[in-house]
Amino acid sequence: MTPEAELLAREAAEVIKRFPGRAVTADSRKVNKGDIFVAVNGVSFDGKTFIPDAVKRGAEVVVYSGSVDEYLPGVEYVSVSDSRKTVSYLYRELYGKPDETVKLYTVTGTNGKTTSAYLLNFFLRNAGVPCGLFSTVEYRDGKEVIPASHTTPDAGQFFRLLARMKNNGLQAAAMESSSHALAQNRLDAAGIRGAVFTNLTGDHLDFHVTMENYFAAKVRLFTELLVPGGTAAVNIDDPYGRKLALMLGDAVASFGTSPDAVFRITDMESSPSGVSFNLTYKDTVLPVRSCLSGAYNIHNLAGVLTLLWAEGFDPEKLAACAALPFQVPGRLEKVETASPAQFFVDFAHTDDALRNVLTAVKPFVKGKLFVVFGAGGDRDKSKRPRMGLAAAEYADIIVVTSDNPRSEEPEAIIADIVSGIPEGVTFHTEVDRKAALLYALKHATAGDVVIVAGKGHEDYQEIAGVKHHFSDREILENG
């Protein structure tokens, strides 16, 4: 622990010891009688302005930083060094420090997080380690499967679920660490045993503003949150991964095709039935075969194998596990339809992810390659034209439609995407996503491959701030 972390942990322990049995919340709207309210500053507000509302709702303890204009009667005020960072430590203390029992293995990066987290969970369970899961798709606590609210839950939900994992006899948890969670200090108190860095490409700039800020959020995982002796598996084929590896020095377990990778990928092959490659560490060459399609999954597999191999797991057993049947919901997932063409749904929602999926299937398409996709509203707009360009580079038939427009006008989002499609390239636009899917079902023929990108596992569409049931898979299956 850093000196700052030790201080935050000590402050949190003192608060929970002094006020035992009380719930903790940083949201004044969720306060119940007797609760501890933490006044946390947000991006555009001062959390201390919500103290009166929290007290009105029943808060009896207020944790804050800095100064308070008015101390309300009947309320205990506790000053801490940084209330924003203290929240995570308070929840850790409240739930009995479950990360000391359940080892945390995580993945961060722009693309590949979900697949890699599922792989981590799969490998650990097959290695005899009971393992939970925090992913974009779902959370698994050892008894229940819970639809995910966020890629990485807030600190309260995270430690509550981790405590349940501990109580359910789990010994490890595989998880995705989003840049938002890292920037917002949600995981600050969690002792991370091992972490994989997949890659970094343009995304979430609506939140981070610059790639430098985006990268800095990811770096925190490796420089501040790993426990002493924890493993950092970093993809040095990615420019930002190489930059991170240089920052970490000898402490990194680097992987990639680069000759200076500690765990080196060679002899890569990709086919419709899966991928194969060799992963070499020192004098040991590990042949790896997997049913996962797409050359990009070689790096996902290599990252997870590197982490677990460096953690002391038997590489031969890991390779045997890699060969077992495996599928991640909504990640290049085949859908059976009435069409003679092949249909796949995928969560790709950045230009880099879209390009990866299209290049993965392009060599095996006997007819035409269709892509049906859109872009989310109220999110990073800079990637939209790049997604249009990626589609134009690899697809034969382009159908631009809605994703989750949220509060934006769908037509405006589509216009942003289309602006990136080079002049002379033919494309079709259809605002109604269901109609776009039916268009592909009608026009794709034998030998064609259709990639429906952007929503993957999701079973809803958010339009004008309202979520409606919507599943790409269901529409394709029912025609």
C-alpha positions in Angstrom: 0.0 0.0 0.0 1.1 3.5 -0.7 1.1 6.0 2.2 -2.0 7.6 0.9 -3.8 4.2 0.6 -2.7 3.3 4.2 -4.2 6.6 5.4 -7.5 6.1 3.6 -7.8 2.5 4.9 -7.1 3.7 8.4 -9.7 6.5 8.2 -12.3 4.1 6.8 -11.6 1.5 9.5 -12.1 4.2 12.2 -15.4 5.3 10.7 -16.9 1.8 10.5 -15.6 0.9 14.0 -17.0 4.1 15.5 -20.4 3.6 13.8 -20.9 -0.1 13.4 -23.9 -1.7 11.6 -24.7 1.4 9.5 -25.2 1.4 5.7 -22.9 3.7 3.6 -24.0 5.7 0.6 -22.7 8.6 -1.5 -26.1 9.2 -3.1 -28.3 11.4 -0.9 -31.4 10.1 -2.7 -30.7 6.6 -1.4 -30.2 7.5 2.3 -32.2 5.7 4.9 -32.5 6.5 8.6 -29.2 6.0 10.5 -27.0 5.8 7.3 -23.5 7.1 6.8 -23.6 9.7 4.0 -20.3 10.4 2.2 -20.2 13.8 0.6 -18.3 13.2 -2.6 -17.4 15.8 -5.2 -18.4 15.0 -8.7 -17.2 16.5 -12.0 -19.6 19.4 -11.9 -20.9 19.5 -8.3 -19.8 19.7 -4.7 -21.1 16.7 -2.7 -21.4 18.8 0.4 -24.4 20.7 -1.1 -26.4 17.4 -0.7 -25.7 17.1 3.1 -29.0 18.8 4.1 -31.0 16.5 1.8 -29.2 13.5 3.2 -29.8 14.5 6.8 -33.5 15.2 6.0 -33.7 11.6 4.7 -32.3 10.2 7.9 -28.5 10.3 7.6 -26.9 10.4 11.1 -23.2 10.5 10.1 -21.7 12.7 7.4 -18.2 11.9 6.0 -16.6 14.8 4.2 -13.4 16.5 3.1 -12.4 20.2 3.4 -14.8 22.4 5.2 -18.6 22.5 5.8 -20.5 25.8 5.8 -23.1 24.6 8.4 -23.0 21.7 10.9 -26.6 20.5 11.3 -27.7 19.4 14.8 -28.0 15.8 15.7 -25.5 14.7 13.1 -22.0 13.3 13.6 -19.5 14.9 11.2 -16.3 13.0 10.3 -13.5 14.7 8.3 -11.3 12.6 6.1 -8.4 13.3 3.8 -10.3 12.6 0.5 -14.0 11.7 0.7 -14.1 10.7 -3.0 -11.4 8.0 -2.5 -12.6 7.1 1.0 -15.9 5.6 -0.4 -14.2 2.5 -1.8 -12.3 1.9 1.5 -15.5 2.3 3.6 -17.3 -0.3 1.6 -14.3 -2.7 1.8 -14.3 -2.3 5.6 -18.1 -2.6 5.9 -18.1 -5.9 4.0 -15.2 -7.4 5.9 -12.3 -7.0 3.4 -13.5 -9.8 1.1 -10.7 -9.2 -1.4 -8.3 -10.7 1.2 -10.0 -14.1 0.6 -11.2 -13.8 -3.0 -8.3 -13.1 -5.3 -9.0 -10.5 -8.0 -7.9 -11.0 -11.5 -8.9 -8.2 -13.9 -8.7 -7.0 -17.5 -8.6 -3.5 -18.8 -8.2 -2.0 -22.3 -10.5 -0.7 -25.1 -11.3 -4.0 -26.8 -11.2 -7.6 -25.6 -12.1 -7.0 -21.9 -15.3 -9.1 -21.9 -13.9 -12.0 -23.8 -10.7 -12.0 -21.6 -12.7 -11.8 -18.4 -14.8 -14.8 -19.5 -11.6 -16.6 -20.4 -10.1 -15.9 -17.0 -13.2 -17.2 -15.3 -13.2 -20.3 -17.5 -9.5 -21.1 -17.0 -9.6 -20.6 -13.3 -12.7 -22.8 -12.8 -11.2 -25.5 -14.9 -8.0 -25.2 -12.8 -10.1 -26.1 -9.8 -10.4 -22.5 -8.5 -14.0 -21.6 -7.7 -14.3 -18.2 -9.5 -16.9 -15.4 -9.7 -17.3 -12.9 -12.5 -17.8 -9.2 -13.0 -18.4 -8.4 -16.7 -20.3 -6.1 -19.1 -22.8 -8.9 -19.6 -23.4 -10.3 -16.1 -22.1 -10.8 -12.6 -21.8 -14.3 -11.1 -21.5 -14.7 -7.3 -21.3 -18.5 -7.1 -25.0 -19.0 -6.7 -26.8 -16.4 -8.8 -26.2 -14.8 -12.3 -27.1 -11.1 -12.2 -27.5 -8.9 -15.3 -24.8 -6.3 -15.2 -25.7 -2.7 -14.5 -22.2 -1.5 -15.5 -19.0 -3.0 -16.9 -17.5 -2.4 -13.4 -20.1 -1.8 -10.6 -19.8 1.0 -8.1 -17.8 0.4 -5.0 -20.8 -0.5 -2.9 -22.2 -3.1 -5.3 -18.7 -4.4 -6.0 -17.8 -5.1 -2.4 -21.3 -6.4 -1.6 -21.0 -9.0 -4.4 -17.5 -9.8 -3.5 -18.6 -10.5 0.1 -21.3 -12.8 -1.3 -18.6 -14.6 -3.4 -16.6 -15.1 -0.3 -19.6 -16.5 1.6 -20.4 -18.8 -1.3 -16.9 -20.3 -1.2 -15.4 -18.7 -4.2 -11.6 -18.2 -4.1 -11.2 -15.9 -7.1 -13.1 -13.4 -9.2 -12.4 -12.5 -12.9 -13.5 -8.9 -13.8 -13.4 -6.1 -16.3 -12.0 -2.8 -15.1 -13.4 0.1 -17.1 -11.6 3.4 -17.5 -14.6 5.1 -15.9 -14.3 2.9 -12.8 -10.6 3.5 -12.5 -10.9 7.3 -13.0 -13.8 7.5 -10.5 -11.8 5.5 -7.8 -14.4 2.7 -7.6 -11.7 0.1 -7.2 -9.2 2.0 -5.2 -9.5 -0.2 -2.1 -9.6 -3.5 -4.0 -6.4 -5.5 -3.8 -5.9 -6.6 -7.4 -3.8 -9.8 -7.7 -3.3 -9.7 -11.4 -4.2 -7.6 -14.4 -4.2 -7.8 -18.2 -3.8 -4.8 -20.5 -5.3 -5.6 -23.9 -5.0 -2.4 -26.0 -6.0 1.2 -26.2 -7.8 2.8 -29.1 -10.2 5.7 -29.5 -13.2 5.5 -27.2 -14.8 7.3 -24.2 -13.3 10.6 -25.2 -16.7 12.2 -24.2 -15.6 11.4 -20.7 -11.8 11.5 -20.7 -11.5 14.2 -23.4 -8.0 13.2 -24.4 -6.2 9.9 -25.1 -3.6 10.9 -22.5 -6.3 11.0 -19.8 -7.8 7.8 -21.1 -4.5 6.1 -20.8 -3.7 7.6 -17.4 -6.9 6.0 -16.0 -5.8 2.6 -17.2 -2.3 3.1 -15.9 -3.6 3.5 -12.3 -4.6 -0.1 -12.3 -1.0 -1.2 -12.7 0.9 1.5 -10.8 -1.5 1.9 -7.8 -4.0 -0.9 -7.4 -1.9 -4.1 -7.9 -1.0 -5.8 -4.6 2.8 -6.2 -3.9 4.0 -9.0 -6.1 0.9 -8.9 -8.3 1.2 -9.8 -12.0 0.9 -7.2 -14.8 0.4 -8.9 -18.2 0.7 -6.2 -20.9 0.3 -6.5 -24.7 3.4 -4.8 -26.1 2.1 -5.1 -29.7 -0.1 -2.2 -28.8 1.6 1.2 -28.7 0.1 2.2 -25.4 0.8 -1.3 -24.0 4.5 -0.8 -24.9 4.4 2.6 -23.2 2.9 1.0 -20.1 5.5 -1.8 -20.1 8.3 0.7 -20.2 6.8 2.5 -17.2 6.6 -0.8 -15.3 10.1 -2.0 -16.2 11.1 -5.5 -15.0 7.9 -6.0 -13.1 5.9 -6.6 -16.3 5.0 -9.9 -17.9 4.8 -8.6 -21.5 3.2 -10.6 -24.3 2.9 -10.2 -28.0 4.5 -11.1 -31.4 7.3 -8.7 -30.7 10.8 -10.4 -30.3 11.3 -8.7 -26.9 8.0 -10.0 -25.4 8.6 -12.1 -22.3 5.7 -14.3 -23.5 6.1 -14.4 -27.2 3.3 -15.3 -29.7 4.4 -17.2 -32.9 3.0 -19.5 -35.6 -0.4 -17.9 -35.6 -3.2 -19.4 -37.7 -6.8 -18.5 -38.0 -9.7 -20.3 -39.6 -13.5 -20.5 -39.4 -13.1 -23.3 -36.8 -10.8 -21.3 -34.5 -7.3 -20.1 -33.9 -3.9 -21.6 -33.0 -0.5 -20.3 -32.0 2.5 -21.0 -29.9 3.2 -19.1 -26.7 6.9 -19.2 -25.7 8.2 -18.4 -22.2 11.9 -18.9 -21.7 12.6 -22.4 -23.0 9.0 -23.6 -22.9 6.9 -23.6 -26.1 3.2 -24.0 -25.4 1.0 -24.9 -28.4 -2.4 -23.3 -28.0 -5.6 -24.2 -29.9 -9.0 -22.7 -29.4 -12.5 -22.7 -31.0 -12.6 -18.9 -30.7 -12.8 -17.4 -34.2 -10.9 -14.2 -35.2 -7.2 -13.5 -35.2 -7.7 -10.8 -32.5 -8.7 -13.5 -30.1 -5.1 -14.8 -30.2 -4.1 -11.8 -28.2 -7.0 -12.2 -25.8 -6.0 -15.8 -25.2 -2.3 -14.9 -24.9 -3.0 -12.2 -22.4 -5.0 -14.5 -20.1 -2.5 -17.4 -20.5 0.4 -15.0 -19.8 -1.2 -13.8 -16.6 -2.1 -17.3 -15.2 1.2 -18.8 -16.4 3.1 -16.0 -14.6 0.9 -16.6 -11.5 2.2 -20.2 -11.4 -0.6 -22.2 -13.0 0.4 -25.3 -15.0 0.8 -24.2 -18.7 0.0 -27.7 -20.0 -3.3 -27.7 -18.2 -4.0 -24.1 -19.4 -3.5 -25.2 -23.0 -5.8 -28.2 -22.5 -8.4 -25.9 -21.2 -8.0 -23.5 -24.1 -9.0 -26.3 -26.5 -12.4 -26.9 -24.7 -15.6 -25.5 -26.3 -16.1 -21.9 -25.3 -18.4 -19.0 -26.3 -18.9 -15.5 -24.9 -22.4 -14.0 -25.2 -22.6 -11.5 -28.1 -19.0 -11.8 -29.1 -18.9 -13.0 -32.7 -21.8 -15.3 -31.7 -23.4 -17.2 -34.5 -27.2 -16.9 -34.9 -29.3 -19.5 -36.6 -31.7 -17.9 -39.0 -34.0 -18.9 -41.9 -31.5 -17.3 -44.3 -28.9 -19.4 -46.2 -26.3 -16.8 -45.2 -24.4 -16.9 -42.0 -25.3 -14.3 -39.3 -23.2 -13.2 -36.3 -23.9 -10.7 -33.6 -21.0 -8.9 -32.0 -20.6 -6.1 -29.4 -18.1 -4.2 -31.5 -18.9 -0.5 -30.9 -15.6 1.2 -31.8 -13.9 1.5 -35.1 -11.0 -0.7 -34.0 -13.3 -3.4 -32.7 -15.4 -3.2 -35.9 -12.3 -3.5 -38.1 -11.1 -6.5 -36.0 -14.4 -8.4 -36.5 -14.6 -7.7 -40.2 -11.0 -8.6 -40.9 -11.5 -11.8 -38.9 -14.3 -13.1 -41.1 -13.4 -11.5 -44.4 -11.0 -14.3 -45.6 -13.6 -16.9 -45.1 -16.5 -15.2 -46.9 -17.4 -17.0 -50.1 -20.0 -14.4 -51.2 -20.5 -10.9 -49.8 -19.7 -9.5 -46.4 -22.6 -7.5 -44.9 -22.3 -5.2 -41.8 -25.2 -3.8 -40.0 -24.2 -1.3 -37.3 -24.8 2.1 -35.6 -23.3 4.1 -32.8 -24.5 4.9 -29.3 -25.9 8.3 -28.5 -24.6 10.6 -25.7 -21.2 8.9 -26.1 -17.9 9.6 -27.8 -18.8 11.2 -31.2 -15.3 11.2 -32.6 -15.4 7.4 -33.3 -18.5 7.6 -35.5 -16.9 8.6 -38.8 -14.1 6.2 -38.1 -16.6 3.4 -37.8 -18.0 4.4 -41.2 -14.6 4.3 -42.7 -13.8 0.9 -41.1 -17.0 -0.6 -42.6 -16.2 0.9 -46.0 -12.7 -0.7 -46.0 -13.9 -4.2 -45.4 -17.6 -4.8 -46.0 -19.3 -5.3 -49.4 -22.7 -4.3 -48.2 -23.0 -1.5 -45.5 -26.2 -0.9 -43.6 -26.0 2.0 -41.1 -28.8 2.0 -38.5 -29.5 3.0 -34.9 -27.8 1.5 -31.9 -28.9 3.1 -28.6 -29.6 6.7 -29.6 -30.5 7.6 -26.0 -31.3 11.4 -26.0 -29.8 12.1 -29.5 -31.7 12.1 -32.8 -30.9 8.8 -34.5 -30.7 10.5 -37.9 -27.9 12.8 -36.6 -25.9 9.9 -35.3 -26.3 8.1 -38.7 -25.1 11.3 -40.4 -22.0 11.3 -38.3 -21.2 7.7 -39.3 -21.9 8.3 -42.9 -19.6 11.3 -43.0 -16.7 8.9 -42.6 -17.7 6.7 -45.6 -15.5 7.7 -48.6 -17.2 9.2 -51.6 -18.3 6.6 -54.2 -18.9 3.8 -51.6 -22.4 2.5 -51.7 -24.3 2.2 -48.4 -27.9 1.8 -47.1 -29.3 3.7 -44.1 -32.3 2.6 -42.1 -33.1 4.4 -38.8 -35.3 1.5 -37.5 -32.9 -1.2 -36.3 -35.4 -4.0 -36.7 -36.0 -3.0 -40.3 -32.3 -2.9 -40.9 -31.9 -6.5 -39.6 -34.8 -7.6 -41.8 -33.2 -5.9 -44.8 -30.1 -8.1 -44.2 -32.2 -11.2 -43.8 -33.9 -10.5 -47.1 -30.9 -9.6 -49.2 -28.1 -11.9 -47.9 -27.8 -15.1 -49.8 -25.9 -18.4 -49.7 -22.1 -17.8 -49.2 -22.7 -14.3 -47.6 -21.8 -13.5 -44.0 -23.6 -10.8 -42.0 -22.1 -9.1 -39.0 -24.6 -7.3 -36.8 -22.4 -5.1 -34.6 -22.8 -2.8 -31.7 -25.2 -4.4 -29.3 -24.1 -8.0 -29.0 -25.6 -9.5 -25.8 -27.9 -6.5 -25.1 -31.6 -7.2 -24.9 -32.8 -3.6 -25.0 -32.6 -0.4 -27.1 -32.6 3.0 -25.5 -34.5 5.7 -27.4 -35.3 9.2 -26.1 -34.1 8.0 -22.7 -36.5 5.1 -22.5 -35.3 1.4 -22.7 -37.4 -0.9 -24.8 -36.9 -4.7 -25.1 -34.8 -5.3 -28.2 -32.6 -8.3 -29.1 -30.7 -8.6 -32.4 -30.6 -12.3 -31.8 -34.4 -12.7 -31.3 -35.2 -10.6 -34.4 -32.8 -12.6 -36.6 -34.0 -15.9 -35.3 -37.7 -15.1 -35.8 -37.2 -13.3 -39.1 
